[in-house]
Amino acid sequence: MKKKLLAIALAVFVALGVGNVVFAHGAADNGGENGWSFEEMVPFMKDMHPNMNQQEMEQFYQDCHGSNGNEFPNRHMDNQF
């Protein structure tokens, strides 16, 4: 039983580790960008924020991701409850 649990844990660890390496390598190839530009995010943003117009969504995207999509603002995005 312990061997089975250890094997599963090791497999999950390796899979997640390889996934992170591949993601980081892909981001490095794109100049640090993860491939999600504003244009690619618009359909998802429309689903999540149907009452926002294009200009509001672009401002929202820039506030969250910076002007080129891979910069994070100086403020933290933590919930302020």
C-alpha positions in Angstrom: 0.0 0.0 0.0 2.8 2.4 0.9 4.6 1.6 -2.4 1.5 2.3 -4.4 0.9 5.6 -2.6 4.5 6.6 -3.0 4.4 5.7 -6.7 1.3 7.8 -7.2 2.7 10.8 -5.3 6.0 10.6 -7.3 4.1 10.4 -10.6 2.0 13.5 -9.7 5.1 15.3 -8.6 7.0 14.5 -11.9 4.0 15.4 -14.0 3.5 18.8 -12.4 7.2 19.4 -12.4 7.5 18.7 -16.1 4.4 20.8 -16.8 6.0 23.8 -15.0 9.2 23.4 -16.9 7.4 23.2 -20.2 5.3 26.3 -19.4 8.3 28.3 -18.2 10.3 27.3 -21.3 7.4 28.4 -23.5 7.2 31.7 -21.7 10.9 32.3 -22.2 10.6 31.6 -25.9 7.9 34.3 -26.2 10.0 36.9 -24.5 8.4 36.2 -21.1 4.9 36.4 -22.4 2.7 33.4 -21.7 0.7 33.8 -25.0 -2.4 35.4 -23.5 -2.7 38.8 -25.2 -5.6 41.0 -24.7 -7.1 40.0 -28.1 -6.9 36.3 -27.0 -8.5 37.1 -23.6 -11.5 39.1 -25.0 -13.9 36.1 -25.5 -13.2 34.9 -21.9 -13.5 38.4 -20.5 -16.9 38.9 -22.3 -18.2 35.7 -20.7 -17.1 36.8 -17.2 -17.9 40.5 -17.6 -20.8 40.8 -20.0 -21.7 44.4 -18.9 -18.2 45.8 -19.8 -17.5 47.4 -23.1 -14.3 46.9 -25.1 -12.6 50.0 -23.7 -13.4 49.0 -20.1 -12.1 45.5 -20.7 -8.9 46.8 -22.1 -8.4 49.1 -19.2 -9.2 46.2 -16.8 -6.7 43.9 -18.6 -4.0 46.6 -18.5 -4.6 47.2 -14.8 -4.2 43.5 -14.1 -1.4 42.6 -16.5 0.3 45.8 -17.6 0.4 47.3 -21.1 2.0 44.3 -22.8 0.3 41.5 -20.9 3.3 40.2 -18.8 3.9 43.0 -16.4 2.3 42.9 -13.0 1.4 46.1 -11.3 3.1 47.2 -8.1 0.0 46.8 -6.0 -1.0 43.4 -4.8 -4.1 41.7 -6.2 -5.1 40.3 -2.8 -8.6 40.5 -1.6 -9.1 43.3 0.9 -11.6 41.8 3.3 
